[in-house]
Amino acid sequence: MKPSNYNFFFEFPEENQILAYNSRTASLALMQPSNYDDYLEFANSLEVTALEEEFLKKLRIGGFILDKNIDEIDILSLHLLGNRYNTDVLDLTIATTLNCNLGCVYCFEKEIRNNKKMSDDVKKSIVRLVEQQAGSIKFLNICWYGGEPLLDMNVIRDLSSEFLLICENNQIKYNASIVTNGYKLTPDIASELVEFKVSFAQVTLDGPDYIHDTRRPLIGGQPTFDRILMNIENSCDIIPISLRINTDNSNKADMDSLLELIVNKNLGSKIGVYLAQVKNENDCYNTSTCMATSDFTNTADEFEEKAYKLGIGSNIYQYPKLTGPYCGADCANSYVIDPEGYLYNCWAEIGDISKSFGNLVDYNFEGNTLLKLNYMLYQPQQNENCKECKHLPLCMGGCPFERINNVGDNCTAIKYNLEKKIKNHARFVIENQKELKETVEL
């Protein structure tokens, strides 16, 4: 037997015990200090006799120790490849339009914005893609995207009706979401989205009005904050809303005002909020304005704690679990589709046809094959830096787009706040006297 390479141990004075966490198995345990001493003796000597039989059994169940002949990198490889090439799920991110009514200062799509409408041929091709896989998939996940997707609600209406019928006829579980700036998210539109099984909407506010309106105005420069906030107030009881706050050095100091406004509007229990890190993707923004991941992580942690204390839904108790692949960009059965039927790996590439690997309408799949291979064949567990990192199971190399395009530090927030996340989760479990399935008592 040998110790796992992915063990973390944190002092937990609240219980006078040690928190043991394994990033590969996502096991979490409270460990008596005496048992921790026994574990350390075993780790140094590899003598199993240092461990009591029951303690040894629980360590094995949690993945804290394993057979010495097993290579955990091989386990991660199996998990990564199994999920990357999983055919049970079809994920489609569909841009109804590449047009937008806002002129956000950091928009990575500003160079590809256009008024082209999605043709009937493109719609039929998307439906055909779903029909071709209907006999094998168990889940169909749709993300309505743009541009601003609500500028062409008819695409959502037409395709949703087709998708729902296909899923009903083939016993496929259907889920949909929408990424919208919220300017056109009226109660009537929200009700219609719910009718088409859209389960939640992501809406963005970048701070209070005097900050947001300088960062996310209309194309003509007019303010948008008041109308978006009004739509959130009037629609959040109809459709669940996740409030995204794009954050960099220019607005990070103004979040308290936005939280106070959310509370004053009685929205705290109705919406979730989170910070998102602004990065210079596609040379769209000033890199010096962007925050380093470590700095952003500290800012986001402080924000989550403040939001929670104010009764606003946040990610403060989000539990770190094994991932892989990182996102749809390196999944075989995930496609980003633009209004002309071009296919992309990542939504940050949408509209740049040089990054497309095919087109649904003419069955031309001889696009950027090299880029596709770069996404699909990369294995972070073979990267010199990643394979030695104990956080690898939680990020699997980080954002594929950022890796390919060298957009700053590819390490994710969990590298900088794992201990805080684990301790927050443990406190939550203890305070609520809950037994979660990933918790193992040692």
Protein Blocks (a to p, Z undefined) as FASTA:
>chain_A
ZZdfkbccdddfknopacdddfklopacdddfklmmmmmmmmmnopaklpcfklmmmmmm
nopaccfkbcfklmmmmmmmmmmmpckbccddddfbfcdfbdcfklcklmmgcfbdcdfk
lmmmmmmmmmmmmmmmmbdcddddedjfklmmmlmmmmmmmmmmmmmmnopacdddddde
hlmmcfklmmmmmmnopabdcdddebdfklmmmmmccfkopafklmmmmmmmmmmmmpcc
dddddddfklmmmmmmmmmmmmmnopmmmpccdddddddehhlacfklpccfklmmmmmm
mmmmmmmmnopacfklpccddeddfblmlcfkbccddfkopacfbfklgoiamlpgbdfk
lopacbcfklmmmmmmpcfklgmklmmpmklmmnnnpafklmmnopajfbdfklmmmmmm
mmmmmmmmmmnopacfklccZZ
